[in-house]
């Protein structure tokens, strides 16, 4: 066999492997086994969001926090159950007392079990619910790829190490994304999910009152008038569980105002503002692009969500289809 033919066969094998890998998930995975899955989920999310303006942001965050910890396997939904080897990611520092929206996922699972029992995974419910939530808040829609199966464990320590933190440097943020094959564009686009939702004062307290160790000063990158606004909302010694809008301009809408806020040094979380304040970093140009064009942001956000949804998925005979999203079968 000639060298050129050998190379051609190798390239063909690589291409075929890539096609097969991408084909593991498909947008029509439940077209015959549970054809109304998206409609059922949308109805329940629409109803729940009428009573809770923050619900769409909560649900979006659940999917993100699921995928970033050992892949999109529904592990973030598991309650701690030491006898089953489940520590519970809910108790991780980044999740405890702030991660929410579990009840609507439970409602969706119950409704689906009633019409197509044992078919739809909790991991897929999170992916479907995230897309619906973004679209309901005015953001983009995309074809959600489905076919994930649920993991059987959750490890709190993995959540602590994998999930981004407010004080993370740009280097650390990039590392936490790149481990999932998410690049700089994905980092900036997915950070744009902070265009809706709230954050607890405890996350930004040091940034407002004690940025450097024991000096009592604030982060100098915060625009002065905005700093005073945040300090009034999160006073020194105040309630650390009180919440402030991540996007003070349009807190409950999914738009590109988040990036405009960064340009004006009005990012609420340090790890948000650092995307624009890091002079010379490639993130700065991306912030400017997305601030200038909402369509550009939406396109890249949808692309990055699909990409994130493929992180370390379980398919085929791997994992299980949980009957209850809060516990293994």
Buried (B, 14 or more C-beta within 10 A) or exposed (E): EEEEEEEEEEEEEEEEEEEEEEEBBEBEBBEEEBEBBBEBBBBBBBEBBEEBEBBBBBBBBBBBBBBBBBBBBBBBBBBBBEEBEBBBBBBBEBBEEBBBBBEBBBBBBEBBBEEBEBBBBBBBBBBBBBBBBBBBBBBBEBEBBBBBBBBBBBBBEBBBEBBBBBBBEBEBBBEBBEEBEBBBBBBBBBBBBBBBBBBBBBBBBBBBBBBEEEEEEBBEBBBEEBBEBBBEBBBEEBEEEEBBBBBBBBBBBBBBBBBBBBBEBBBBBBBBBBBBBBEEBBBBEBBBBBBBBBEBBBBBBBBBBBBBBBBBBBBEEEBBBBBBBBEBE
